[in-house]
Amino acid sequence: MAEIKGAWTALFLIDQNPPTEVVVLKRSPDKKFAPNKYTGIGGTVEDGETPLDCQLRELKEETGLSGIAVTEFARAIIDDVWHVHYYWGIFNGDLPECNEGFLQRVSTNVLPNLDFTETSKGLIKQWHKRGFQTNSTWTMYTKKLSSESNAPEELLKVIERLS
């Protein structure tokens, strides 16, 4: 197995399982990465950190929320070395402020039509095809990146092509 070069996480808070509404993050226009794009709450897995630890840390840092049970439901693996871990958690409270942009509850009927980051776009497309089920974990694989690739920039372009 190849050494992992980078890993990221993204969390989608849902109203029930399977969801009828999903909380998404619309990134601020002043953000360097994906301004004005939709995505989940998350970030980069740091050295010595598990993806789950990263997701819980990012949730707290970006929204102030804690104590939400999160479960991984999907993973994208690109060239065996770039990993994106996708999580869900049930949350029906008032949406907090978010230091990365603003949080918005949207219907699963509308979700596929939002202007997502390239990484999230591929995930949403596959999740929609699966009826937004979260009861089993699935993985998307691709071999689209070269060994010299510089993720996450190329990673963002590849995830959309997974479907």
Secondary structure by P-SEA (a helix, b strand, c coil): cccccbbbbbbbbbccccccbbbbbbccccccccccccccccccccccccaaaaaaaaaaaccccccbbbbbcbbbbccccbbbbbbbbbbcccccccccbbbbbbcccccccccccaaaaaaaaaaaaacccccbbbbbbbcccccccccaaaaaacccccc
